[in-house]
C-alpha cells in the first residue's frame, strides 16, 4: 500500500490484534521469533519495518550491512520502507506510517561525549544543556523533570 500513498501522506492500519486471531488468518501466540508471524501478519510487518527504519543507525552492520538497502531490489518491502517512510507511530491496536524522504547515511555527530547530559567527557567545550532540555520539555508538555 505504501507506494500508492501520497509522498507526504500517511497510512493508518487499525485492529492489529487480528495478527493473532485465527479467524483473521493470524498466528495465535505468534511473536518476533516466529518467522511465519513476521512474514504473514500485519504486526509482523510493523515489527520488521521498525527494524528496517532504524537498522542503518546501528554501527558495525549488526543487523544489516551498510550497503544492504542500497543493493535491495526496487519494490522490495524493506527498500520501500527505507526509501519512503519518515516516521512510524505505533499505538495500541493501530500503526501510522508517515511518508517522506529523510533517509541519509548515518554519521557520527560529536557533542560533549557519548552521554548527554549525564557527565562531561572533556572531549569538547562543556555545554549547559539545561536551557535546551527545559525548552524541549516546555514545547512537548512532558511531565518529566530534569
C-alpha positions in Angstrom: 0.0 0.0 0.0 2.8 2.5 0.8 3.7 3.1 -2.9 0.1 4.2 -3.5 0.1 6.8 -0.7 0.9 10.5 -1.5 4.6 11.3 -1.0 3.9 13.2 2.2 0.8 11.3 3.2 0.0 8.8 6.0 -1.0 5.2 6.0 -3.0 4.0 9.0 -3.8 0.4 9.9 -6.1 -0.5 12.8 -7.1 -3.7 14.6 -3.5 -5.0 14.8 -4.8 -7.7 17.2 -6.0 -9.6 14.1 -2.4 -10.7 13.7 -3.0 -13.2 16.5 -6.6 -14.2 15.7 -7.2 -17.5 13.9 -10.4 -16.2 12.3 -8.4 -13.5 10.5 -5.6 -15.9 9.4 -3.5 -14.6 12.3 -0.9 -16.6 14.3 -2.1 -17.3 17.8 0.8 -16.9 20.3 3.0 -15.6 17.5 5.9 -13.2 18.1 9.1 -11.9 16.6 10.8 -15.3 17.0 8.3 -16.9 14.7 9.2 -16.4 11.0 5.7 -17.1 9.8 4.3 -14.5 12.2 6.8 -11.9 10.9 6.1 -12.7 7.2 2.3 -13.4 7.3 0.8 -10.8 9.7 0.4 -7.1 9.8 2.0 -6.8 13.2 5.0 -8.9 11.9 5.3 -6.3 9.1 5.2 -3.5 11.6 7.9 -5.1 13.7 10.1 -5.7 10.6 9.5 -2.1 9.3 10.6 -0.7 12.6 13.8 -2.7 12.4 14.4 -1.6 8.8 13.8 2.0 9.5 16.3 2.1 12.4 18.9 -0.6 11.4 21.1 1.8 9.4 21.8 3.7 12.5 23.4 0.8 14.3 27.2 0.9 13.6 29.1 -2.2 12.6 26.4 -3.8 10.4 24.9 -5.5 13.4 21.5 -6.1 11.8 22.2 -5.5 8.1 25.4 -4.5 6.3 25.5 -0.8 5.5 25.0 -1.3 1.7 22.1 -3.8 2.2 19.4 -1.2 1.5 21.4 0.3 -1.5 21.5 -3.1 -3.1 18.0 -4.3 -2.3 15.9 -4.6 -5.4 13.5 -1.7 -6.0 10.0 -2.6 -4.8 11.1 -4.9 -2.0 9.4 -4.2 1.2 12.5 -3.2 3.1 13.6 -0.8 0.3 10.1 0.7 0.2 10.2 1.5 4.0 13.7 2.9 3.9 13.0 5.0 0.8 9.5 6.3 1.6 8.9 6.3 5.4 9.8 9.2 7.6 8.2 8.1 10.8 6.4 5.1 12.2 4.0 5.7 15.1 2.9 2.6 16.9 -0.1 2.8 19.3 -2.4 0.3 21.0 -4.2 -1.5 18.1 -3.0 0.7 15.3 0.0 2.0 13.4 0.7 5.1 11.4 3.3 5.2 8.6 4.2 8.8 7.9 5.7 9.1 4.4 8.5 11.5 3.4 12.2 11.3 2.4 14.5 11.7 5.3 17.0 8.8 4.9 20.7 9.7 4.9 23.7 7.6 5.6 24.4 7.5 9.4 27.2 9.7 10.6 28.7 10.4 14.0 27.8 13.8 15.5 30.2 15.0 18.2 28.8 16.8 21.2 30.3 16.6 24.7 30.7 12.9 24.6 28.6 9.8 24.3 26.2 10.5 27.1 24.2 13.8 27.1 23.8 15.5 29.6 25.0 13.0 32.3 28.6 13.8 32.5 31.3 15.9 31.0 33.7 13.9 28.9 36.4 16.6 28.4 36.3 15.9 24.6 34.8 19.3 23.7 33.9 22.6 25.4 31.3 22.0 28.1 27.7 22.8 27.2 25.0 23.8 29.6 22.1 21.6 28.4 19.5 22.7 30.9 18.1 25.6 28.8 17.8 23.3 25.9 16.2 20.5 27.9 13.8 22.9 29.6 12.8 24.3 26.2 12.1 20.8 24.9 10.1 19.9 28.0 8.0 23.1 27.7 7.4 22.5 23.9 6.5 18.9 24.4 4.4 19.4 27.6 6.2 16.4 29.1 5.8 15.9 32.8 9.4 14.7 33.0 11.6 16.8 35.3 15.3 17.0 34.6 
